Amino acid sequence: FEPAAGEFPGATYPLAVVQIDHHNLDLILVDDKSRLPIGRAWLTLAIDVFSRMVVGYYLSLEAPSAQSVGMCVRNAILAKDQELSDLGIQNRWDVWGKMTTLHADNGKDFRSNTVTESCLEHGISIEWRPVKTPNWGGRIERLFGTIAKEFHALPGTTFSNVRSREGYDSDAESAMTFKEAQRWLLLWITGVYHERKHSELNASPKDMWERGILGDGKRMKGIGIPPKYQDS
């Protein structure tokens, strides 16, 4: 979870390179009606390497697949206003647009024909991490590490290892439904992570994104507001 040293090749403006990966959340969820434990959710996350802004996500009880990748990319490209409104979230998440390059590891879900053909159809270049070079995924792995620590404070956490969980009954303590966990996650992303200064950028992801889009009146010109796409 340590940040990777140096610059990421090509990530010189917003949406130039978007990194995507999966993470099994350290939290037992409960059923909406019975309130009985139903297991852990998988989070698929996409971040803009230039600004570290979260551009898309997908939360599911199913194991990662090509569908998880597709749904996360779809969420990244589209505007998020309606989804936030449906969850009762008033924070802004003004991020949308088609990425130039999608960067992923060598998992079969990322290399599936469905994903590669869809990227080709929509003019998105897909690149895979060089084998045995985990530092290439350091940026998104670091964010997953931060998210894991946040979830360790919630009821029903599984923590990250057996020693940390010793004496704690995750199933018995579980209390959050899928939708409650989803809302909590998006509140944290939009209200905390996007607004907090990033140690490598010396600026918040939100500020860095806005500079890259609108310019800073100095050296950074800005690429302009990306066109909005309609769901289809």
C-alpha positions in Angstrom: 0.0 0.0 0.0 3.0 2.3 -0.2 2.9 5.0 -2.9 4.9 4.3 -6.0 7.8 6.5 -6.7 8.0 8.7 -9.8 5.5 9.8 -12.4 3.1 7.5 -14.1 3.8 7.5 -17.9 1.2 9.5 -19.9 -0.9 10.6 -16.9 -0.4 14.4 -17.6 -4.0 15.5 -17.6 -7.4 14.3 -16.3 -8.7 11.1 -17.8 -5.5 10.4 -19.6 -5.0 7.3 -17.6 -7.6 5.7 -15.3 -6.5 2.8 -13.1 -9.0 0.1 -12.2 -8.9 -2.8 -9.7 -11.0 -4.8 -7.2 -11.0 -5.1 -3.4 -13.0 -7.3 -1.1 -14.2 -5.0 1.7 -13.4 -5.9 5.3 -17.0 -5.7 6.4 -19.8 -8.3 6.9 -23.1 -6.9 5.6 -26.6 -7.9 6.7 -29.8 -8.6 4.8 -32.3 -5.7 4.6 -35.2 -7.7 6.1 -33.8 -10.4 8.3 -30.7 -8.4 9.4 -28.8 -11.7 9.2 -25.2 -11.7 7.9 -24.9 -12.1 4.1 -21.1 -11.8 3.6 -18.6 -9.2 2.3 -19.0 -7.0 -0.8 -16.5 -6.5 -3.6 -15.6 -3.0 -4.6 -14.4 -2.2 -8.1 -12.8 1.2 -8.2 -11.5 3.5 -11.0 -9.2 6.4 -10.2 -7.8 9.2 -12.4 -4.0 8.8 -12.0 -3.4 12.5 -12.7 -5.6 13.8 -9.9 -6.2 10.7 -7.8 -9.9 11.5 -8.1 -12.2 8.5 -7.9 -14.0 8.6 -11.3 -16.1 5.5 -11.0 -17.0 2.6 -8.7 -19.1 -0.6 -8.6 -20.2 -2.4 -5.5 -21.4 -6.0 -5.6 -21.9 -9.2 -3.6 -20.6 -11.2 -6.6 -17.0 -12.0 -7.2 -15.2 -9.7 -9.7 -15.9 -10.3 -13.3 -16.0 -8.6 -16.7 -19.4 -7.3 -15.7 -17.9 -5.6 -12.6 -15.3 -3.9 -14.9 -18.0 -2.8 -17.3 -20.3 -1.4 -14.7 -17.4 0.5 -13.1 -16.3 2.0 -16.4 -19.9 2.9 -17.2 -20.2 4.7 -13.8 -16.9 6.5 -14.5 -18.0 7.9 -17.9 -21.5 9.0 -16.8 -22.5 11.8 -14.5 -23.2 10.8 -10.9 -25.9 13.4 -9.8 -28.9 11.1 -10.0 -27.2 8.3 -8.1 -26.1 10.6 -5.3 -29.6 12.1 -5.1 -31.1 8.6 -4.9 -28.9 7.8 -1.9 -29.7 11.1 -0.2 -26.2 12.4 -0.6 -25.8 16.2 -1.1 -22.1 16.2 -1.8 -20.9 17.1 -5.3 -19.1 14.5 -7.6 -18.7 16.5 -10.8 -16.7 13.9 -12.6 -17.6 12.3 -15.9 -16.1 11.7 -19.3 -14.4 9.0 -21.4 -10.9 8.0 -20.4 -8.1 7.8 -22.9 -6.4 4.8 -21.4 -7.7 2.2 -18.9 -4.9 0.6 -16.9 -5.5 -2.7 -15.1 -3.7 -5.8 -13.8 -3.4 -9.0 -15.7 -6.6 -10.6 -14.2 -8.7 -12.6 -16.6 -11.7 -10.3 -16.0 -9.7 -7.4 -17.4 -8.3 -9.4 -20.3 -11.7 -10.8 -21.3 -13.0 -10.4 -24.8 -16.0 -8.5 -23.5 -13.8 -5.8 -21.9 -11.2 -5.5 -24.6 -13.8 -5.3 -27.4 -16.0 -2.8 -25.5 -12.9 -0.6 -25.0 -12.1 -0.9 -28.7 -15.6 0.0 -29.7 -15.6 3.2 -27.6 -12.1 4.3 -28.5 -10.6 3.5 -25.1 -7.1 2.1 -25.0 -6.6 -0.7 -22.5 -3.2 -1.4 -21.0 -2.2 -4.1 -18.6 0.4 -3.9 -15.8 3.7 -5.5 -16.7 4.0 -8.9 -15.0 5.6 -8.8 -11.5 5.6 -5.0 -11.3 3.1 -4.3 -8.4 4.4 -0.7 -8.1 2.5 0.1 -11.3 -0.7 -0.4 -9.4 0.5 1.5 -6.3 -1.8 4.4 -6.6 -5.1 2.5 -6.5 -3.7 -0.1 -4.0 -2.8 2.8 -1.7 -6.4 4.0 -1.9 -7.7 0.5 -1.2 -5.5 0.5 1.9 -6.9 3.8 3.1 -10.5 2.5 2.5 -9.8 -0.7 4.4 -8.7 1.3 7.5 -11.9 3.3 7.3 -14.0 0.2 7.2 -12.2 -1.3 10.2 -14.0 1.3 12.3 -17.5 0.1 11.3 -19.6 -2.6 13.0 -19.1 -6.0 11.5 -15.5 -5.4 10.2 -13.4 -8.4 9.6 -10.2 -6.4 10.0 -7.3 -7.3 7.7 -6.0 -10.3 9.6 -6.8 -12.9 12.2 -4.7 -11.3 14.9 -6.5 -8.0 14.6 -9.9 -9.7 14.7 -9.1 -11.9 17.7 -12.0 -11.8 20.2 -14.3 -9.9 17.8 -17.3 -11.7 16.3 -17.7 -10.0 12.9 -21.0 -11.8 12.1 -22.6 -11.0 15.5 -21.5 -7.3 15.3 -22.6 -6.8 11.7 -25.3 -4.2 11.3 -24.9 -2.4 7.9 -27.0 -3.3 4.8 -25.6 -3.2 1.3 -27.3 0.1 0.6 -26.1 1.6 3.9 -22.5 0.5 3.2 -22.8 2.0 -0.4 -24.1 5.3 1.0 -21.3 5.4 3.7 -18.7 4.7 1.0 -19.8 7.4 -1.3 -20.2 9.9 1.5 -16.6 9.2 2.5 -15.3 9.4 -1.1 -17.1 12.6 -2.0 -16.9 14.3 1.4 -13.6 13.3 2.8 -11.2 11.7 0.3 -11.8 14.1 -2.6 -11.5 17.1 -0.3 -8.4 16.1 1.7 -4.9 17.1 0.7 -3.1 14.2 -1.0 0.5 13.9 0.2 2.0 13.3 -3.2 0.0 16.0 -5.0 0.2 18.7 -2.2 -3.4 19.4 -3.2 -6.7 17.6 -2.8 -7.9 15.3 -5.6 -10.8 17.7 -6.2 -8.5 20.7 -6.6 -6.1 18.8 -8.8 -9.0 17.6 -11.0 -10.4 21.2 -11.4 -7.0 22.6 -12.3 -6.6 19.9 -14.9 -10.0 20.6 -16.3 -10.2 24.4 -16.0 -6.6 25.4 -15.7 -4.9 27.3 -12.9 -4.3 30.6 -14.7 -0.6 29.9 -14.7 1.2 27.0 -16.3 -1.6 24.5 -16.4 -4.0 25.3 -19.3 -6.8 22.8 -18.6 -8.4 20.4 -21.0 -11.9 21.8 -20.8 -15.1 20.2 -19.4 -15.5 16.8 -21.0 -18.7 16.1 -22.9 -21.5 14.4 -21.0 -22.7 11.0 -22.3 -26.2 9.7 -22.0 -26.8 6.2 -20.6 -27.9 3.7 -23.2 
